[in-house]
Amino acid sequence: MNKIMKKITGLLIIIAICSCSNLEKDLMDDICLRLDSPAKVYTESLPLGNGRLGAMIFGNPDIETIALNEISLWSGGYQDADREDANRHLKEIQDLLLAKKNSEAQSLMQKTFVCKGPGSGNGRGAEGEYGCYQMFSDLNIEWDDKSEYTNYERVLDIEDAVACVSWSRNGVDYQMKAITDFDRDRIHIKIKSSKPGAINLKTSFNRKENAKSYIKDRRLILEGQLPFAEKKGMKFAALADIILKGGELADENSVLKVNNASEMEIVIYAMTNFDYGYKGLKAIDPLTELLKTNIPDKLSFDRDVKIHSKRFGEYFNRCRWYSRLEQDKKDRFTTNERLIRYANGDKDPELAILYFNFGRYLLICSSRPGLLPANLQGLWAHEYSTPWNGDYHLNINIQMNYWLAEATNLAELAEPLHRFTAALQDNGTKTAKAYYDAPGWVAHVISNPWLFTSPGESAYWGSTLTGGAWLASHLWEHFRYTGDVEFLKRYYPVIKGATEFLNSILIEEEHGWLVTAPSNSPENSYITPDGYTGQTCMGPTMDMQICRQLMHATVKSSEILGIDSDFAGKLRERVQKLAPNRTGARGDLNEWLEDWEDAEPRHRHVSHLYGLHPYDEIMPEQTPELAAASKKTLEIRGDEGTGWSKAWKINFWARLHDGDHALKLFKGLLVPVHNPGGVKYSSGGTYPNLFCAHPPFQIDGNFGGTAGLAEMLLQSHGDDEVIRFLPALPTDSDWAKGEVRGLMARGNMFVDLKWDSHKLNEAVLSPNKTGKITVLVPEGMTFDSKKFDKAEAVSIDAVSGKKIIIKRDL
């Protein structure tokens, strides 16, 4: 019997060593992505990142591809895209709009009021001055033995930020683990086998353009330089060390050959010469810097992964959501199978939690203080010409990337967005002068690390003038969440500058209202009563909502900081004259100043509901008529759309306190998408690795969906910032019982919630600052020895560090 037990123990040890299975985490469907075959495309890969470096694990036991990324790798460079004399045509364009000659105004804008040159290259700017974000390189690992394999598993543990691939072949069990090290800022891969000497493979870098790869001192080297139109642009380099346990390492041209190893590690370093202070490119050689600062290491993965996961967990574990429902765990499905089953109506209480956790995981992995903001694809790309240049779209997309940061306790990770916003000021000031002869600063629809602020190359979509102002609103929101006066003092000039611009370009229209002109309602088109279909307009609803938001933010900031009282006084008067929200004949909220027909009634953008979310001037309690108009707008728009559009609609319905409709949109967002063939741009969903399908992949849908789930659980918006618990909890049984810890409310407040049978059982508030707060105490709850027979808004004197507990008597 002892011999049998020893054999069983030995077998279990081998399984533990060479399988991705973790007995402790096997049943935790809220923190693991599981796939049972290698990725064919990158939207099936396992994404890793540390805010600077990214890796996508395809997991092929024959020829493995690990796609490598570095967040600053951009072609192009700084350019002067402003038309210096554009402002000479401004009054004529405005007069045409006032005379309702929109067609003539738009034609004149296309001739005189778009950017100089090709702009973004219609979203294909890789070879031009605008540039594009692109992949760094592939790391290829080709195995000598390509015979049939079994027991395949590929797992991403988003609690520890570790990817694992395991398989068996010819009686040998293999395992590959990978991290993008949060501590040592490098990509680290470990491969091991269950039998000594069973690892035989070749490794190489593979980049198809603008680079060369070779071997030097038994290290893989990649170096290159991207184009900047006709000039040379950004330099980049990578090196990889291979460390063996047993076996030999041989140099075969540009490939390193591993023979008869039992265990091996690959350590990858990569960098560019981008200056994160937004001062262009550094006069350094990236390869020289890498060789100078990184020397070959010993086997260290097992030690490094523990430190890495601890550093990652300092962010990830701040906020956790648990189902608390009893579940049958006898069947374990892959992530893609779960998506398919969920779309077919099967229950999966932990799928929403997995999505929530994954969204936070992606932001932690793609946004690091001191670096660049997460772009349209976070930092993951497997193209040399990414869709829409992988840039920063300022008419919702980059903003949506950061909606979850404050609410889910990742406020520091918004620092790249804040710093990027401030960096736009210099170019934005020039653009404001060139096009509007205005003070302050402006950014329009698109931007990049080269700080592009000009209008786009088409008047159809490129003239929205509130992109920079929308960014500035995030600065105010950060203050609302944190109460950090030093932060507000540092960034107040950015907020004020955006407001100065908006204030100065307003004109009076026929009703006597002040409106922006000329502008667009992002990417949408109207039909005027005479049948003209156009985009150029004055006073689109979203513009006016942003004007109100920024003016209020500037006034409140000036009061808090005790400065600019005269300017604040003028803004108080001006804001009263802004064109108001208006309800149309169908009972919906007008998107334009007039009740014009929508050229595309189910358009993906729902920009005129900006006042419902992310701004908060429309609320069911305070503005019921406008809330009803917003609901009608959503009904007309419908529940279909691109991935990020569905994500935004989750937030809208949550703000309307309709959890069931928010859940319907969430289920629509998770509809499985496979598109190795063509792309259908109108219907979004989710890829097998949980990347959001615009399609194609666009990460804002992941972030916006996560923010929407947070809105369903906790809200604290509005002028009075009333804290509301479970304001949009669905009646679906998957949501009947749960617990969430570490959500954030405005006013710098941690919030933990427990609920059962769809009713709140306990709320624990942990204030990080002293002052008055207002809490909507639900019916049947007890606070401060008082039981509430009906829901009531209660003012509480919060004390920093002292918990506030609201409970239900059970």
C-alpha positions, 0 to 999 in steps of 0.5 A: 500500500505504501508503494502505491501511495508513493506512486500516486503522490509522485503522479500528483506532483508531476501533474502539479508541476506540469499542468495549469490546474490549480486545485485551489483556483479550479472552481473559481470561475470569477478570476480565470480565463480558460481555453482548451486550444491554441489561439488562431488570432490574437482575440483568442490569446491571453493578454498580459501587461504591466502598463508599459510592456504587453504580451499575448500568449497564443499557446501553440505547442508546435510553433508558439507566438507570443505577441510583444507590445510596448505602449509608446511604440508609435510611428509618426511624430510632432506635426503642425496640422493647424491652418493658420488662417482658418479663423478668417472663415469662422464668422462666415461659417457661423453666419451661414449656420445662423441663416440655416444654410448648413450645406454651404457651411459644411462645404466651406468648412471642408475647404477651410476649417479642417486640418492641414495635410492628411491628418490621421490618414483616414485612420491609416496613418502609419506611414504619415506624420500622424503615425499609428500604434503598432506591435513591437514584435513576435517572439516565436518558439518552434518545437522540434517535436510537432507530433500530436499533443493531448491534455491541452489547457490554457489559463489566464489567472487574473488574480495573480496576472499569470498566463499558463499553457500545459500539454502532453506529448509522447509521454512528457508533460510540458508547461509554459508560464509567462508574466509581464513583471510588475516589479522588474519591468520585463517579460518573463517566460518559464518552460519546463518538462516532466522528464529531464532533457525533453525541451528541444526548440528554437526561439527568435524575434519576428518583425516583418518591417522596420527592424532587424533581428540577430544573435549577439553573445547568445542573446536575441537582439531586435532593433529598428526605427519607425517612419515619420513620413519621409523622415526617420522616427522612433527607435526601438530595441529588444533583447532576450536572454535564455537561461537553461537548466540542463541542455545546451544553447546554440546559435543558428543564424538569427535563431537560438537553439535549445537542446535537451534542456529540462527547464528554461526561462526567457527574459525579454527587455524592450524599450523605445526612445520616446520621452514620456514628458511629451518632449519628443524623442530622446537622443538615446540608442535604445539597444545601448541602454538595454545592454547597459542596464540588463545583464544575463540572469540566473533562473529566477521565475519562481522567485520573481512571479511571487513578487510580481503577483504581490505588486499586481495584487496591491491594485487588483485586490482593492476591490472584489466582487463575490457571487455568494450563490451556491453553485454546482461546480462539477462541470468546468467550461472554457470561457468561450463555452461560457459565453455561448451558454450565457447567450443561449440563456444558461445561468452563470452567476460568476460571468459578470464578476469575471468580466468586472474583474477582467476589466479592472485587470486590463486597466491595471495592465495597460495604464501605469502612472508616468507613462502613456494612457491606454489607447484604443486597444489598451496596449495590445496590438498584433498589427503594424497598422492598427484600426483607427491608428490605435490612437486616442479618440476624444469623442468618447473612447479614451474617456470611456477607458477611464470611467472605471478608474475612480469607481473601482478604486484604481484612481492612480491609474488615471494619472496618464490620462490627466497628464496627457490632458495637461500636455495637450494645452500648448498645441491646443492653445495654438489650435484655438488661436488658429481656428477660433481666434480664441483664448484657452485651449481646444482639442477636437476628435483625435489625438496621439502621443504627438499631441495632435489637437487640430480638427480632423481631415473631414468636416463630417466627423472632425469638427467636434470641438469638445474633446479637450473639454471632455478630457478636462471633466475627468480632472474635476471628477478625480477631485470629486472622488478624492477631495485632493485639493493639491491635485485640483490646484495643480490641474485647475489651469487645465480646467480653466483653459478649456472653459475659457475656450468654450466661453469665448466661442459661444454665439447667440442664436435666434432664441437668444441662447448661447451655442457653440458653432461650428461643431458636430454631434460625434459622428452622427448625421441629421436630416433638415426639413428641406431634406439636406443630410449633414453633420455641421451644426451649432449647439449640438446637445452634447456640446451644451451639456459639456459647457455647463459641466465645465463652467460649473466645475470651474466655478466650484474650483475657483470657490474651493481654491479662493481664486478667479472670483471675477471669472467665476461670476461671469461664468455663473451668468453665462451658464444661464444663457446656454441652450437647454436640453429640449424634448422633441416631438417623439418625446425623446431628447433632441440631439441637435438644437432643432428637432431634426430627423436622425439620418441613422436612428440607431446610431452607435453614438448616443452623445446627447445623453452625455448629461445622463452619463457620464455627466449628471444633470439628468437624474430621475429624481431631480429631472424626471421629464428629461429622464423620461426623454432620455429613456425614450431616446434609448428606446429609439436607439435600440439595444444593438450597436458596437461593443463600446456603444452597448457598454455605454448603454449599460451605464445609461440604464443604470443611471435610470435605475433600470437594472433589468435593462442594464443587464439586457445590454450586458448580455448583449455585450457578451454575445460571442463573436468570431470573425476570422473572416470579415468584420461586421461593424454594426454588431458588437460583442465579445471575443473568446478571450473576453476582449470587446468586439467593436468589431474589431477589437476595441478595449473601451467596451471592456472598460465601459462595461466594467464601469456599467457594472459598478454603476449598477452596484453603487452611485454617488453622482449629482450635485448633492452626491447622494450615495445610493446602494444597489441602485440598478440591481437586476431581478435576475436570479444570478444577481440575487445574492452577492458581496462587493468590497472596495468600491469608491463613492465620491467624497473619498469613501470606500464602500462594502456591500452585502445583499441577499434575495435582491435586498441590501443586508449591510453597507459599510462605508469607510471615509478617508476624509472628514465631512458631511455626506448624504446616504440614501438608506434603503427601506428596512435598514437600521442606522444609528439605532434607527430603523427606516420604514421607507427609503430616506436620504440621511445626512451623516457626519463622516469622520476619516477612519471611522466606519459607518455601518448600515444593517438590516435586522435579520 
